[in-house]
Amino acid sequence: MALAELNFFSYYLGMNTSVMALLPEERGMPISDDSHKKYPVLYLLHGHGDDQTGWIRKSMLELKVRDRELIVVMPTTHRGFYINGKHGYRYFDYLAKELPRAVGNFFHGSLERKDNYIAGLSMGGYGALYLALSCPEQYAGAAALSAAVTPGAVLDVGSQMFSVPDFRENIADCFGCPEQADGSEYDLRQKCLDLKKRDAADWPKIMQSIGTEDPLYPANLEFSRWLKQEMPGLEYQYTQAAGNHDWIFWDSQIDPVLRFFGL
């Protein structure tokens, strides 16, 4: 794969932002004219405290996707949870409305739903589900690894996982009052119930995985049980295995994510 860093101005953020991208490359071969091609795209989202370099620096991602005709796009929303925050940047608008067009223009990424997938870890797991459930016409599938499935779950375990002094304040800036997120625009369960109003053929398929030693394990297990009960027609895969909230577990999930998406 070729590795590129794109720095460009975002209209919705009102500032420059950076994206890391892994691009298809025929290593050891003369470069051919593939300018006519459009490639499938996997958007890969980082966790709280990381940025667009996290997946490149801390996992074996590049080796696991090499020799594939696939673009892997890794944006950043800093600590913004991939939403239009109550008191923050319009990250959802940037990711849903702007970034796919930039990827299409700069990297020949396909805009067709069948070619677009999104995955993430922790905060990025929430972001992947939030984007796919909010825009099912854009994403064929979503994968949530060790996901922060509710703002309340994050607050419950945050002190165990993060040492930054303004953690609770940042959550409030993103979601408003996290304890009142149920039924709000940020509630993944409500997003699922809204999705049920659409034809099941339009639902993105969903993968969820969690380590059994992860502080977010109870919230993920509860969400999985709810999802199976409320959306029986959903193409859904839930896996749990020994592991914690760390890169050892997340790196082990790259191949299962690629297989689930058929990439």
Secondary structure, 3 states (H helix, E strand, C coil): CEEEEEEEEECCCCEEEEEEEEECCCCCCCCCCCCCCCECEEEEECCCCCCCCHHHHHCCHHHHHCCCCCEEEECCCCCCCCCECCCCCEHHHHHHHHHHHHHHHHHCECCCHHHEEEEEECHHHHHHHHHHHHCCCCCCEEEEECCCCCHHHHHHHHHHHCCCCCHHHHHHHHHCCHHHCCCCCCCHHHHHHHHCCCCHHHCCEEEEEEECCCCCHHHHHHHHHHHHHHCCCCCEEEEEECCCCCHHHHHHCHHHHHHHHCC
